[in-house]
Amino acid sequence: MTKIGKKATLLAASALCLTGTNAVAEDAQTQAELDALRARVEALETNRAGPANGDFRIGNTTLDVYGYVKADFFYDFEFDQGDTAFVNVIGEPSAATDGTFGATIRQSRIGLRTSTPSGIGEIGGQLELDLFASNGTAELRLRHANITIGDRWLIGQYWTNFQPLDTYPTSVEFNGPVGIAFARVPQVRYTANLGSNTVFSTSIEENVSGSNSDDPVLTAAAEYNNGTYIARASALYGNAQTIDGATEVDQWGVTLSGSIRPWAGGLFQVNYIHGQALGPYLIGLGDAIVGGEANDVDGYTVEFRQDLSDKWNVGIAYGREDYDLATSTGTLAFTELETIHVNAFYKATDNLTLSAEYIYGERNDVNSGQDFDGNRIQVAAQLNF
């Protein structure tokens, strides 16, 4: 049975079960609903797209529904870091704990992709939402919303072109290691194929929250990827301001990334970032401006992964951020952040993955000269669709 056929059958079965309980009281309404459902199922079966073209077809547009349901369970030993392993709260008296258990489904997400042929190339669309709204609530939040024209143009919200997606470390918890750019922003991006396995991309983007600038950001990146080796360089230029607009500084940065698959199932990859006023782009969210001066930063991630079988893989990732000027959070002020993620993933079925992770975080306090650390364990189950 095709994928669309399965979905249609499940839809029909679910509706029959639900409506059956009220059949005596609502015979006429139920019959009408069942007739409408049968018509919909027949239409879906008649107009279903081929296996490689998406889940549904409307005219000459194919639609693909995707996403996953993910349940996370975690235990913080010294400091309560919340739904994500947020290293910035480590050391804060308000976050201190003798042990805190938590659970969340907020990483769950759903997305829709469309594809329509046209005289100027394939027109694609993407709309993706998750449940990571503000204040710890499970409410819909926009992740991606963009239009693509062929393999050249992207218009809308997507990962910043400055971010190295292909070498981003794998983690069970939401953020992953510190020391790497992580941002989704509205943008216009152009990508050009420079030859075998090499692409160049440039973009005009909105600045991220925390930079407090209404001016656009310019980025450029070049990447070589042949499936075994990846080498990427990216650059960013814009400006950052204080909240009151009294101080404005240049904001710039470069990222160098690489990965290699040295043997079967093995993966080693690194990312290095350097720049000025870049804190709002990084996992650690250091201040862009401190005392009227631009805050320089260096960030690093290193990851090693190994497939143990077709079902098991394990990995370890290290991340670090070093700032010239201290960022105040609560009662403490940091210039250094470190994280270690050690994880294992088990592919129970083609769609269901079980995972576990140990996370270590460390943050310094420039005022007292102390270092504070936090330990966390996390397990998760993720069902892709």
Buried (B, 14 or more C-beta within 10 A) or exposed (E): EEEBEEBBBEBBEEBEEEBEEEEEEEEEEBEEBBEEBEEBBEEBEEEBBEEEEBBBBEEEBBBBEBBBBBBBBBBBBBBBBBBBBBBBBBBBEEBBBEEBEBEBEBBBBBBBBBBBEEEEEEBBBBBBBBBBEEEEEBEEBEBBBBEBBEEBBBEBBBBBBBBBEEBBBBBBBBBBBBBBBBBBBEBBBBBEEEEEEBBEBBBBBBBBEBBBBEBBBBBBBBBBBEEEEBBBBBBBBBBBBBEEEEBBBEBBBBBBBBBBBEEEBEBBBBBBBBBBBBBBBBBBBBBBBBEEEBBBBBBBBBBBBBBEEEEEBBBBBBBBBBBBBBBEBEEBBBBBBBBBBBBBBBBEEEEBBBBBBBBBBBBBBBEEEEBBBBBBBBBBBBBEE
